[in-house]
Amino acid sequence: MSLLEINNATLKFGGVVAVNDLSFSVEEGEVYAIVGPNGAGKSTAFNLISRFYEPFAGTFRFDGNNLLDLDADQVADLGIARTFQNIELFDHATVLQNLLVGRHRHRKTTLLEEMFFMPRVRREEERHRAAVEEVIDFLDLQPYRNKMIAGLPYGVRKVVELGRALASEPRLLLLDEPASGLSVEETQDMRWWIDDIRKQMGITVLMVEHDMGLVSGVSDRVLALADGAKLAEGTPAEVQADPAVIEAYLGAGAA
């Protein structure tokens, strides 16, 4: 059984079909990329998995669990974390505080215990701080630990958002255009981190990305979309050589 299984997913906005009878599966331990032109339905597919959108049709299963039975916060509790195209951080909080938000699903203390700062609260806080410090070390964020997000460069904020997702200790990490807006050097760093996230942390990665260099460098399999439907699926080389994919990206003449 695949870790994530999507079958016949369809989503309509009025008369527009954003995702059209889409099926694919992601195996545990792999990096799986979704590519396609703007408006192909890539991020919409992510929003369906995250339960931000309700599908018109289809089935969504994660590790045997029916995602359609769950709300968005319950999806996170299963072990699915994600980043966003537009960075979603708390600008007037520090890097450390933003990463601690990612630990929310692991909190076991009650409101009463929090109000009176009982011993269990202190132990939990120490545990969460230790987990976040591991992420800070992994992503080389030590120089920014206590800095406000609002004053940080875009590339660093992009890494902080990745760190917040990792702090939740997911089994499946959804990366929505992780290289968007990054320099060549920052994109190279992102490539190494994605590779290490899979190899060292054992996290399965599902990624939407336009940078085919990054996709080719880290992905085991690639799914190409156009107009919400599947064009091709296979290794990065197979997908890039597919005539339907070439036509969708470059036009019929190129194909």
C-alpha positions in Angstrom: 0.0 0.0 0.0 1.3 3.5 -1.0 1.7 6.1 1.7 -0.5 8.5 -0.2 -3.1 7.4 -2.7 -5.2 9.9 -4.8 -7.8 8.4 -7.1 -10.0 10.2 -9.6 -9.7 13.5 -7.8 -11.9 16.3 -9.4 -12.4 19.8 -8.3 -14.6 22.4 -10.0 -14.9 26.2 -9.4 -18.2 27.0 -11.1 -17.7 25.9 -14.7 -13.9 25.7 -14.5 -12.4 22.2 -13.8 -9.3 22.9 -11.7 -8.4 19.2 -11.1 -9.7 16.7 -13.6 -10.0 13.0 -12.7 -6.4 13.0 -11.3 -4.9 9.8 -9.9 -1.4 9.2 -8.5 0.3 7.6 -5.5 3.4 8.4 -3.4 5.5 5.7 -1.9 7.0 5.9 1.5 10.5 7.3 1.4 10.5 8.8 -2.0 10.6 12.4 -3.4 7.7 12.8 -5.8 7.4 16.1 -7.8 4.4 17.6 -9.5 5.2 19.9 -12.4 3.3 21.8 -15.1 2.6 25.3 -16.5 1.0 28.0 -14.4 -2.6 27.2 -13.8 -2.1 23.5 -14.3 -3.7 22.6 -10.9 -0.5 21.8 -9.0 -1.1 23.9 -5.9 -4.9 23.1 -6.1 -4.0 19.4 -5.7 -2.0 20.3 -2.6 -4.9 22.2 -1.2 -7.1 19.1 -1.7 -4.7 16.9 0.2 -4.5 19.5 3.0 -8.3 19.6 3.1 -8.4 23.3 2.3 -10.8 22.4 -0.6 -13.6 19.9 -0.8 -13.3 17.7 -3.9 -16.2 17.3 -6.3 -15.2 13.6 -6.6 -12.4 11.2 -5.8 -10.7 9.4 -2.9 -7.8 10.6 -0.8 -6.0 8.1 1.5 -2.9 8.6 3.7 -1.4 5.5 5.3 -4.9 3.8 5.0 -6.8 6.8 6.5 -9.5 8.5 4.5 -8.5 12.1 4.4 -12.0 13.2 3.4 -13.2 12.2 6.9 -10.9 14.8 8.4 -10.6 18.5 8.9 -7.4 20.4 8.0 -6.1 20.3 11.6 -6.7 16.6 11.8 -4.7 16.1 8.6 -1.7 17.7 10.3 -2.2 15.4 13.3 -1.8 12.4 11.0 1.7 13.6 10.1 1.3 15.7 7.0 3.0 19.1 7.0 3.3 21.7 4.2 4.9 24.9 3.1 3.2 27.6 0.9 3.9 29.5 -2.3 3.4 32.7 -0.3 5.4 32.5 2.9 3.0 32.1 5.9 5.0 33.1 9.0 4.4 35.4 12.0 6.4 38.4 11.0 6.5 40.0 14.5 7.8 36.8 16.2 11.3 35.3 16.2 12.6 32.4 14.2 12.5 30.3 17.4 9.0 31.2 18.2 7.8 30.4 14.6 9.4 27.0 14.7 7.8 26.3 18.1 4.4 26.8 16.4 5.2 23.7 14.4 5.3 21.7 17.6 1.6 22.4 18.3 0.4 18.9 17.3 2.8 17.3 19.9 1.6 19.3 22.9 0.0 17.1 25.6 -0.5 19.6 28.4 -3.9 20.9 29.4 -5.1 24.5 29.6 -5.2 24.3 33.4 -1.6 23.0 33.5 -0.5 25.8 31.2 -2.3 28.5 33.4 -0.4 27.4 36.6 2.8 26.4 34.7 2.9 23.0 36.4 6.0 20.8 36.2 4.7 18.9 33.2 4.5 22.1 31.3 8.2 22.9 32.0 9.1 19.3 30.8 7.1 19.7 27.7 8.6 23.1 26.9 12.1 21.6 27.3 11.2 18.7 25.0 9.8 21.1 22.3 12.8 23.4 22.6 15.2 20.5 22.1 13.3 19.4 19.0 13.3 22.9 17.5 17.0 23.3 18.2 17.7 20.2 16.1 15.8 21.7 13.2 17.7 25.0 13.6 21.0 23.1 13.5 19.9 21.0 10.5 19.0 24.1 8.5 21.9 26.3 9.7 19.5 28.8 11.2 21.7 29.5 14.3 22.5 33.1 13.4 18.8 33.9 13.1 17.4 32.0 16.1 16.3 35.2 18.0 15.7 37.5 15.1 12.3 38.8 14.1 10.9 37.3 10.8 10.1 40.8 9.5 13.7 41.8 9.3 15.0 38.7 7.5 15.9 38.2 3.8 13.3 36.4 1.7 15.6 33.3 1.3 16.0 32.9 5.0 12.3 33.2 5.6 11.8 30.5 3.0 14.0 28.2 5.1 12.3 29.2 8.3 9.0 28.0 6.8 10.6 24.7 5.9 11.9 24.5 9.4 8.4 25.1 10.9 7.1 22.2 8.8 9.9 19.9 9.9 9.4 20.8 13.6 6.1 19.0 13.4 7.9 15.8 12.7 5.8 14.9 9.6 5.8 11.6 7.8 4.8 13.4 4.6 6.1 16.9 3.7 4.3 18.9 1.1 6.6 21.6 -0.4 4.8 24.1 -2.6 7.5 25.7 -4.9 10.4 25.5 -2.4 12.8 27.2 -4.8 10.5 30.1 -5.8 12.3 33.4 -5.4 15.6 31.8 -4.3 19.0 32.6 -5.8 21.0 29.9 -7.6 23.0 29.3 -4.4 19.9 29.1 -2.2 18.3 26.7 -4.6 21.3 24.5 -4.4 21.1 24.5 -0.6 17.4 23.6 -0.9 18.3 20.7 -3.1 20.7 19.3 -0.4 18.2 19.8 2.3 15.4 18.0 0.5 17.8 15.1 -0.1 18.8 15.0 3.5 15.2 15.3 4.7 14.5 12.1 2.9 17.7 10.3 3.7 18.5 11.4 7.2 15.0 12.1 8.6 13.2 9.4 6.7 10.5 11.9 5.6 8.5 11.3 2.3 8.4 14.5 0.2 5.7 15.6 -2.2 6.8 18.7 -4.1 5.3 21.2 -6.5 8.1 23.0 -8.4 8.9 24.9 -11.6 12.7 24.6 -11.4 13.4 21.5 -13.4 17.0 21.5 -12.3 15.8 21.0 -8.7 13.2 18.5 -9.7 15.7 16.4 -11.7 18.2 16.6 -8.9 16.1 15.3 -6.0 13.0 13.5 -7.4 12.5 9.8 -7.8 9.3 10.3 -9.9 7.6 13.2 -11.5 4.0 13.9 -12.4 3.3 16.4 -15.2 -0.1 18.2 -15.2 -1.8 20.5 -17.7 -5.3 21.9 -17.2 -5.8 19.9 -14.1 -5.2 16.5 -15.8 -2.2 14.1 -15.9 0.0 14.4 -18.9 2.8 12.1 -18.0 4.4 10.3 -15.0 7.8 8.7 -14.6 11.4 9.5 -13.9 12.5 13.1 -14.4 14.2 12.2 -17.7 11.2 10.3 -19.0 8.8 13.1 -18.2 11.0 15.8 -19.7 11.3 13.8 -22.9 7.5 13.2 -23.2 6.1 15.0 -26.3 2.9 15.9 -24.5 4.9 17.6 -21.7 7.1 19.4 -24.3 4.0 20.7 -26.1 2.4 21.9 -22.8 5.5 23.8 -21.8 6.8 25.1 -25.2 4.0 24.7 -27.7 3.1 22.3 -30.5 6.0 23.5 -32.7 8.6 22.5 -30.1 7.0 19.0 -29.7 
